[in-house]
Amino acid sequence: MLTFDRISADLLEITARGTITEDEVRRFYAELWPAIADAKKIGLIIDLSGFGDMTGRAIIEDLTHEAGALPQLKRFPRIAILTDKQWIRTAERFMDPILPMTKMECFDPADRDAARAFAQDLTEHPKPKGKGLRLIDSEIEGVLAFELDGYMSDAQADAVAAAFRAKIETSTPFDAFARIKRFGGFDPQALVQKDFIQMKMGAAKQMRRYAIVTDERWIKPMVGIARAVTGIEIEVFAEANEPAAWDWLRGISEA
């Protein structure tokens, strides 16, 4: 069973019970968006205390809807998850830094009042200061290099995407370097734009090696997934070890 309850103007509760089916997911999303159409911002409680499983087709249906709903995330500044399952808590710790436009936190099912207070705190929080996303000078000719520090604006994302597209249009394999100081968020609308998706697909086909310099711990699990689905050689280096990242791109062993 998958249901929702518009508790108040600024609070929505979603409840998952037992095994969720494909039809339940489809019906849920069809009813959800009209029910909160008037809410520019609304706190969200997700009650997973009775959640059991999802059928395979339900997972595919849910992922399809979630991908299309990414631009809606900014409407949910706070998401409180009620659960006693450790794997859900682990998933939340993984997802929270990836989606900085939404603050997520898990609560024990008995702490419903605390979860509600958290979800209803819709106070505006300033975006992290920094230069955002920008191209930087590369130490190696032909290597596309950029840095991310703070919030990534649409204009900045377009500029870096244009540089990637220019590389892709040459039909020549290339390498890339990224220095990630702080990930302060982005406009999720960019993730579902056709040009952005085409750029990512082209880069996955033509990029050979990708060096990432960062102390952000959440990056490594993402890199593991990227390696598995793209075939790109990707290595992560600590900020203090940036010279080794450039040496790796040059083909020089750290040893």
N, C-alpha and C positions, 0 to 999 in steps of 0.2 A: 504494500500500500504506500502510495506517495501522495501526500496532501499538503495544502497550505492554508494558513489562516491570517487574514489581515487584522491583527490584534488592535492596531491603532493607526493613525495617520503616519506615524514615524516608525512602525515596527511590524515586521512580517515574520511569521514562523512557518518553517517547512518541516514536515515530519515524514520520516521514512520508517516503515515497519515491515518486517518479514522479507520476503523475496520480491523484488521489483520487476515487473514485466514490461515489455516493449509498449504495449497499449497504455499502461499506466503512465509511462514517461511521456508519450505523445499527448495524452489527454491533459496531463499536468501542465506542460508548457503552453498548450492552447488556451488554457484557462488562466494561467498566471499573469501573462503580460497585460491583458485587458484589465485585470483586477488591480494592478498597480500603475496604470497608465498616468495617473495624476501625480505620482510621487517623483519629484526630482531627486530626492535623497531619502533613503529609508533604511533603518537598521534591520539586520537579518539574523534570526536564530535558526539554526539547522539542528533538529533533534534526531540524532542517530542512535539514541540509546536502545532502540528496538530494531535497528537495521540488521538484516541477515545477509542478503546477497542480491545480485542482479543477474538476470539471464544474459546470455551473450548478446542477443539482439537488443536487449534493453540498454546495455553498455554502449553499443554502436549508436543507437538512437539518441542517448543522452549526450555523447561526445559531439554528435552533429549539432544538437541544439546549443550546447555550451560554446562551441566554436563561433556560431552565429551570434551568440549573446555577449561576446567579449566587450563590445562597445558599451554594453549596459553596466559593466562592473563599477563604473564611477558612481552609479546610483546607489551602491551599497558600500558606504565608507567603513562600516563595521560589520563583521560576520562572527557570531558566537556559535561554536559547535558543541553540542552536548553529546558526550560519548565517554564510554569506559574502555574503549578498545585502543590498545597501544599503537596499532598500525595506522589508525586514523590520525592520532596525535603526531606520529612521525610524518605522515603526508602533509599535515598542516604546517609543521615546521619547515618542510621543504617548499611549500607553495607560498608561504607568507612573504618572503623577501622577493619572490619573482613577481608578485602583484602588489607593489607598494601603494597603489592607489586605493587598495582595500586592506584594512587591518583585520587579521584573523586571529582568533584565540580559542583554544579548547577549554571546556569546563566539564567537571563531573556532572552527571545527570541531577544530583542532589543540589547543585549550585545554580539552579535556574534563575534565582533572583539576581545573582552576580552576572550571569550571562545576559540577562535582560538589560541591566544597567550598562554593561559594556556595549551592547548592540545599539542602545539608544543614544549613546554619546556621539552625536553627529557634528561635533565641533570641527571647524576647519583647521587643518594643520598645514603650516607652510611647507612648500616643497624644499627638499634639501638644496642648499646652496652649492654652486659649482658651475663649471663651464659647459656642462651638458655633454652632448655628443659632437665630436669634431674630428676632422681629418688632421693628422699630425705628420711631420716630416719622417720619412722612413730612412733607416740606416742602410737599407739595401735597395738598390735600384730595381724597380718593378714590383716591389712588395707593397701592397695596399695597407696602410697603417692608420689606425684611429684610436681615439681615447674617449672613454665614457666617465664622466664625473658629475653625478647629480641627475637632475631631471632632463629627459630627452624630449625636446620639442619636435613638432611635426616638421618644421623647416630644417632642423638639424638632421632628422631622420632622412628627409628627402635628399639632402646634400650627400650624405654617406651612401645612400642607396644609388644615387646617380653615379658615384665613383665606382661602385660595384658593377652597375650595368655597363659602364664604359669598358671595364675589364672583360665582362662576359661577352660583349659584342665583338671583341677581337677574336673570339673562339680559341684563345690561347690559354693553356693552364696557368694559374697564378697562385701566389701565396699571400697570406694576410697576417697582420699583427694587430692585437687588441690590448690596450691597457685599460683595465676596468678598476677605477678607484672606488667609486660608489655608484650603486644603481639606485636612482631616486625616483624611478617611475617613467611612464610613457603614456601616450594616448592609445588605448587598446584598439581604437578604430583602425590604426595603421596595420594591425596584424591581419585584418580581413580584406584589405585593399588589394585589388588585382595586381597592380604594379609591384607591390611589396612581395606578394607570393611568387610572382614570376621571377623576381630578383633572387629570392632565396633558392628557388629550384635551379636557376642557372648557376648560382654560386656552388651549390652542392655538386653539380656535374663537373665544374671546371677548376674548383679550388683543390690544390694539392696538399698544402700544409697550412695550419692555422695555429699560431702561437698566441696564447692568452696569458697576460701578466696580471695577477690579481691576488689579493688576500681574502676575497669574498669566498667563504666556504661552500655556499650553495651552488657555486659554479661547477664543481667537479661532478656531481650527479648528472647535471645537464650535459656535460661533455661526454659522459659515458653513453647517454642516449644518442647524442649526435654522432659519435663514432659508429654506433651500431647501425644507424639508418642511412648514413651518407658515404662511408668509406673514406672520409677525409682524415688525414693524419692530424690529430689535434693534441697539443701538449699544454699543460697549465704550469706556470712558473710563479713563484712568490715575487712580490714587488721588489724585495731586496736582491732577487736573482734575475733581474731583467736582462743583463748582458748575456746570460745563458740562453735566453729566448731568442735573441738575435743570432747567437752562434748556432743554435739548432736550425734556424731558418737558412743559415749559410751552409748547413751540412756538417758543422764542426761538432764532434762529440763533446759532451760535458766532461767526460773523463780526460 
